[in-house]
Amino acid sequence: MPQSRSCDILRFQLGLPVPLRSPMAMNSSPSSIKRGCYIGIDIGGASIKAGVVDSEGKIRAQRNRAIAHESLPSLSRQIADIVAELKEADSKFEVRGVGIGVPALVSKKKSRISISPSLPYLNGVEFKSQMEGLLGLPVSLENDANVAAYGEMSMGAARDVQDFVYVSIGTRVGAGLVINRRVYQGAGGFAGELGHIAVDPEGKKCFCGGTGCLERYVSAPSIAQRVEERIVLNPSSALQIITDRPINAQDVSAAALVGDKMACVIIGEVGRYLGMAIANLINLLNVQMVVLGGGVIEAGEVLLKPTIEEVKRHALSPPYDDCRIVASVLGPAAGVIGSSLLARDMLSVEAVL
């Protein structure tokens, strides 16, 4: 392993800034790239995305499964089955470890899940050690927005950026904060809970016990709920044709993209609340970039336009002028790529030490 690579891994492990390097400087030698890879697992509120990722950040094989919600044992078995499939998917690579991103507050020791609103049976679970015992492989564990931010920093939109925020908008809403190319974790590892910033103090009750949290206005379930409340009053909406299942946020995004009036209004409302929260981030952190990811971002310009307009309305001019607001480059693969590369970097330090 090159000395510069070893130093970068050790600096990351110690919480020190990692310098910008070219992809060849950051990666191992060609021979080691061929020998090793990592499996990245992105556990969402509704599905599990997983992939075999090589040291260059390329996905060699992938799987996508609806999540088994029943219990911890059923989820663990599902992950083990996916890992077993992926280990057999490409004989050219040896799997050296597994990175897991979870929709949860993960303790700074990166072994214990403190709270998972989407998967409450994970609350208080020493998930890292359990999965290592089940998989027979080293495992790294991290919050899902943080691993997606790591992916965008390593291979995506923020590859050449020092300070940025990755905002994930899906079943839940979260953020990965990157300062000086280091994921900022906070005192206990719980930084980045953007979904629980209040945007309407007299607004809707949130599962967390608060009132008017951002998540209650921009997450995928909140979008679906808004459609349910308004669909009867909008008989001309294209969404009326969906009768065999509940309407979801992806349906609303697709309808907005083709100009459906009700869908455009709803996505516009999402953009305004999201823009308000992003403006607060820009004013507070003066970052160079905000990267928007998650399923809701599939609405494209219909969402980005009102979001940016609202940011302009609330952000101070100097920090706004310093910042670009962009869509994720890695898209749905950000969590898989980020968790695998984080596993590579965190687990390889054992060889260095």
Secondary structure, DSSP 8 states (H G I E B T S, - for coil): --HHHHHHHHHHHTT-------HHHHS--HHHHHHEEEEEEEE-SSEEEEEEEETTS-EEEEEEEE---S-HHHHHHHHHHHHHHHHTT-TT-EEEEEEEEESSEE-TTSS-EEE-SS-GGGTT--HHHHHHHHHSS-EEEEEHHHHHHHHHHHHSTTTT-SSEEEEEESSSEEEEEEETTEEE--SSS----GGGSBS-TTS-B-TTS-BSBTHHHHSHHHHHHHHHHHGGG-TT-GGGG--SS---HHHHHHHHHTT-HHHHHHHHHHHHHHHHHHHHHHHHH--SEEEEESGGGGGTHHHHHHHHHHHHHHS-HHHHHH-EEEE-SSGGGHHHHHHHHHHHHHHHHHHH-
